[in-house]
Structures are given as C-alpha cells and as structure tokens.
Amino acid sequence: MRSNTIDLESMQKFISLITLLFIFTISTAQNKFGNPEVDPTQIQKTYPEWADLSE
C-alpha cells in the first residue's frame, strides 16, 4: 500500500514539473526584439538577384 502512495506522489510532482516547463516555454517563445534592420518587401523584390536565380 505504501508503494502506491509514493508512486502517486511522484507522478503528481512529475506532472507539475512538466506543466511548469510547458508554461515557461510558451511564455518565452514569442519574444520580439524590435523592428527588423531590413525592409522585408525590399528583400523580396530582389530575391532572384541575391539568391543567384537569375541565370
């Protein structure tokens, strides 16, 4: 009977740890670091030139 109690407690701790890690990962995944240094539309216009696809 004692081993079932230990297993249940350890399982609850494990689930709590996984939940905390999941929340931490979600909260830090979408950081924005300001404006991009280059205008994305400018890059897209000249893509064949810098990708060397114009051959």
C-alpha positions in Angstrom: 0.0 0.0 0.0 2.9 2.3 0.7 4.4 2.0 -2.7 1.1 3.2 -4.4 1.2 6.4 -2.3 4.8 7.0 -3.3 4.1 6.4 -6.9 1.1 8.7 -6.8 3.1 11.5 -5.2 6.0 11.2 -7.6 3.5 11.2 -10.5 1.9 14.4 -9.3 5.3 16.0 -8.9 6.3 14.9 -12.4 3.0 16.3 -13.9 3.5 19.6 -12.1 7.1 19.9 -13.4 6.0 19.1 -17.0 3.2 21.7 -16.7 5.6 24.4 -15.3 8.1 23.7 -18.1 5.3 23.9 -20.7 4.0 27.2 -19.4 7.6 28.6 -19.3 8.3 27.5 -22.8 5.1 29.1 -24.2 5.7 32.4 -22.3 9.2 32.8 -23.6 8.7 31.6 -27.2 7.3 34.7 -28.7 9.8 37.4 -27.9 10.0 40.3 -30.3 13.3 42.2 -30.4 12.2 45.4 -32.2 12.0 46.3 -35.8 13.9 44.4 -38.5 17.0 46.0 -39.8 16.0 45.5 -43.4 12.6 46.1 -45.0 11.2 42.6 -45.9 9.5 43.9 -49.0 12.8 45.2 -50.3 14.4 41.8 -49.8 11.5 40.0 -51.6 11.8 42.3 -54.6 15.4 41.5 -55.2 15.3 37.8 -54.2 16.4 36.4 -57.6 19.4 38.8 -57.6 20.8 37.8 -54.2 19.7 34.2 -54.5 21.5 33.9 -57.8 18.5 32.5 -59.5 18.7 35.0 -62.5 20.8 32.7 -64.5 
